[in-house]
Amino acid sequence: MIIAVDGPSGSGKSSISKEIAKKLNIQYLDTGAMYRLLALYLEENSLEFSKEVLKDFNIKQSGETFYLNGVDVSKKIRTNDISKKASDISKIKEVREYMVDLQRKISKSHSVILDGRDISTVVFPNADFKIFLTASVEVRAKRRFLQDKTLSYDKILEDIQKRDYQDMNRKNSPLRIAKGATVIDTSQMTKEQVIQKIISLVKGGQNAL
């Protein structure tokens, strides 16, 4: 079983997908973290992206811990700066092809839930369940501000607006609502309400099969 969760920055994709994975006892694959790991690798080694870079790029996810070439970098990849860099490199065709191939390989042998911006449109267009999470830009900025108070709310709001534009207008795999996806606006919903809604959809779909 594959559950594909898409949506813009700050819509709650990752935190909600993690909880659903626990409740359904399936693997959670954080695709956004994969791009963040590459962004961090490039920054720490003062490199520009090239295909050669991928030869020395080794990543691993164990629960909610992320390793870059054997080193735990779980906190480092969550900064606003790395988030912006990840958005930039995600527009590169070779990067997306590499990540999509890796995501498909990891998801081949067991039930998974994945979140990102092109999971149900590109990575798994035939996913068993397609979810599109969204929320107003103000709500999403507030959520990010509460996570990372090193930046002002106004700065985070500006960054999210830029990220939205980039994600929706990039040439390769732009952010889109997939055909057949269930759209959930989380602006006025609690995290638990969103989780329960998705679990109900999954269990209802499984019973229908």
C-alpha positions as CSV (number, residue, x, y, z in Angstrom):
1,M,0.0,0.0,0.0
2,I,1.3,3.5,-0.9
3,I,-0.2,6.6,0.6
4,A,1.0,9.8,-1.3
5,V,0.7,13.1,0.6
6,D,1.4,16.3,-1.3
7,G,1.1,20.0,-0.4
8,P,2.9,23.3,-0.1
9,S,5.5,24.3,2.5
10,G,4.1,24.4,6.1
11,S,0.9,22.5,5.4
12,G,1.8,19.9,8.0
13,K,2.7,17.1,5.5
14,S,5.6,15.7,7.4
15,S,4.3,15.7,11.0
16,I,1.0,14.3,10.0
17,S,2.5,11.6,7.8
18,K,4.8,10.5,10.6
19,E,1.8,10.0,13.0
20,I,-0.2,8.1,10.4
21,A,2.8,5.8,9.8
22,K,2.9,5.0,13.5
23,K,-0.9,4.5,13.8
24,L,-1.0,2.2,10.7
25,N,2.3,0.5,11.5
26,I,3.8,1.3,8.0
27,Q,7.1,3.1,7.0
28,Y,7.3,6.8,6.7
29,L,9.6,8.1,4.0
30,D,10.4,11.8,4.3
31,T,11.1,12.8,0.7
32,G,11.5,16.4,1.6
33,A,14.4,15.5,4.0
34,M,16.1,13.8,1.1
35,Y,16.4,17.1,-0.8
36,R,17.4,18.8,2.4
37,L,20.2,16.3,3.0
38,L,21.6,17.0,-0.5
39,A,21.3,20.8,0.1
40,L,23.2,20.4,3.4
41,Y,25.9,18.2,1.7
42,L,26.4,20.8,-1.0
43,E,26.6,23.6,1.6
44,E,29.0,21.9,4.0
45,N,31.3,21.0,1.2
46,S,31.0,24.3,-0.6
47,L,29.9,22.6,-3.8
48,E,27.7,23.4,-6.7
49,F,25.5,20.5,-7.9
50,S,26.8,18.1,-10.5
51,K,26.2,14.5,-11.3
52,E,29.5,13.6,-9.8
53,V,28.3,14.9,-6.4
54,L,25.8,12.0,-6.2
55,K,28.6,9.4,-6.2
56,D,29.7,10.5,-2.7
57,F,26.2,11.3,-1.4
58,N,24.9,8.6,1.0
59,I,21.8,9.0,3.0
60,K,19.8,6.9,5.5
61,Q,16.6,7.4,7.4
62,S,16.0,5.5,10.7
63,G,12.7,6.5,12.2
64,E,13.0,10.3,12.6
65,T,16.8,10.3,12.5
66,F,18.5,11.3,9.3
67,Y,22.1,10.4,8.4
68,L,24.4,12.0,5.8
69,N,27.4,9.9,5.1
70,G,27.0,8.2,8.5
71,V,26.5,11.4,10.5
72,D,23.2,12.3,12.3
73,V,22.2,15.6,10.8
74,S,18.5,15.6,11.8
75,K,18.6,19.1,13.3
76,K,20.8,20.7,10.7
77,I,18.5,19.9,7.8
78,R,15.5,21.7,9.5
79,T,16.8,25.2,9.3
80,N,15.1,27.8,7.1
81,D,18.3,28.3,5.1
82,I,18.5,24.7,4.2
83,S,14.8,24.7,3.4
84,K,15.4,27.4,0.8
85,K,18.4,25.7,-0.7
86,A,16.5,22.4,-0.9
87,S,13.8,24.3,-2.9
88,D,16.4,25.6,-5.3
89,I,18.1,22.3,-6.0
90,S,14.8,20.5,-6.3
91,K,14.2,22.4,-9.6
92,I,17.2,20.6,-11.1
93,K,16.1,17.8,-13.4
94,E,18.9,15.4,-12.6
95,V,18.3,15.9,-8.9
96,R,14.6,15.0,-9.2
97,E,15.3,12.0,-11.3
98,Y,17.8,10.7,-8.8
99,M,15.5,11.2,-5.9
100,V,12.4,9.8,-7.6
101,D,14.3,6.6,-8.5
102,L,15.6,6.3,-4.9
103,Q,12.1,6.8,-3.5
104,R,10.6,4.1,-5.8
105,K,13.4,1.7,-4.8
106,I,12.8,2.2,-1.1
107,S,9.1,1.9,-1.4
108,K,9.1,-1.3,-3.5
109,S,8.9,-4.0,-0.8
110,H,6.6,-2.6,1.9
111,S,3.6,-0.3,2.7
112,V,4.7,3.3,3.0
113,I,3.5,6.8,3.4
114,L,5.4,9.5,1.6
115,D,5.0,13.3,1.5
116,G,6.4,15.9,-0.8
117,R,5.2,18.1,-3.7
118,D,5.1,15.6,-6.6
119,I,4.5,12.2,-4.9
120,S,1.0,11.6,-6.4
121,T,1.7,13.4,-9.7
122,V,5.1,12.0,-10.6
123,V,6.6,9.6,-8.1
124,F,3.6,7.4,-7.5
125,P,0.8,8.5,-9.9
126,N,-0.9,5.1,-9.2
127,A,-0.7,5.4,-5.4
128,D,-3.5,3.6,-3.5
129,F,-4.3,6.9,-1.7
130,K,-3.6,10.5,-2.8
131,I,-3.9,13.3,-0.3
132,F,-3.3,17.0,-0.9
133,L,-2.9,19.0,2.3
134,T,-3.1,22.8,2.2
135,A,-3.7,25.8,4.5
136,S,-3.6,29.6,4.2
137,V,-0.2,31.1,3.8
138,E,-0.6,33.0,7.1
139,V,-1.4,29.8,9.0
140,R,1.5,28.0,7.4
141,A,3.9,30.9,8.3
142,K,2.7,30.9,11.9
143,R,3.4,27.1,12.2
144,R,6.9,27.6,10.8
145,F,7.5,30.5,13.2
146,L,6.5,28.4,16.2
147,Q,9.0,25.7,15.0
148,D,11.9,28.1,14.3
149,K,11.8,31.4,16.2
150,T,15.2,32.4,15.0
151,L,13.5,34.3,12.1
152,S,10.6,36.8,12.3
153,Y,7.1,35.8,11.3
154,D,7.2,38.4,8.4
155,K,10.4,36.9,7.1
156,I,9.0,33.3,7.2
157,L,5.8,34.5,5.5
158,E,7.9,36.1,2.7
159,D,10.0,32.9,2.3
160,I,6.9,30.7,2.1
161,Q,5.3,32.9,-0.5
162,K,8.4,32.7,-2.6
163,R,8.6,29.0,-2.0
164,D,5.0,28.5,-3.1
165,Y,5.7,30.5,-6.3
166,Q,8.8,28.4,-7.1
167,D,7.1,25.1,-6.4
168,M,4.1,25.9,-8.5
169,N,6.0,27.4,-11.4
170,R,9.1,25.2,-11.7
171,K,9.7,23.5,-15.0
172,N,10.2,20.0,-13.5
173,S,7.5,18.4,-11.4
174,P,5.6,21.5,-10.3
175,L,3.3,21.4,-7.3
176,R,-0.2,20.3,-8.5
177,I,-3.3,18.6,-7.2
178,A,-3.3,15.1,-8.6
179,K,-6.3,13.7,-10.4
180,G,-8.3,11.8,-7.9
181,A,-6.6,13.3,-4.8
182,T,-8.5,14.2,-1.7
183,V,-7.9,17.9,-0.8
184,I,-7.8,18.7,2.9
185,D,-7.5,22.3,4.0
186,T,-6.0,22.2,7.5
187,S,-6.2,25.9,8.3
188,Q,-9.0,25.4,10.8
189,M,-8.3,21.8,11.8
190,T,-6.2,20.4,14.6
191,K,-3.4,17.9,13.8
192,E,-5.4,15.1,15.3
193,Q,-8.5,15.9,13.2
194,V,-6.4,15.8,10.0
195,I,-4.8,12.5,11.0
196,Q,-8.2,10.9,11.8
197,K,-9.7,12.1,8.5
198,I,-6.8,10.5,6.5
199,I,-6.9,7.3,8.5
200,S,-10.7,7.1,7.9
201,L,-10.1,7.5,4.2
202,V,-7.5,4.8,4.1
203,K,-9.5,2.3,6.2
204,G,-12.6,3.0,4.2
205,G,-10.7,2.5,0.9
206,Q,-9.2,-0.7,2.2
207,N,-12.6,-2.1,3.2
208,A,-13.9,-1.2,-0.3
209,L,-11.2,-3.2,-2.0
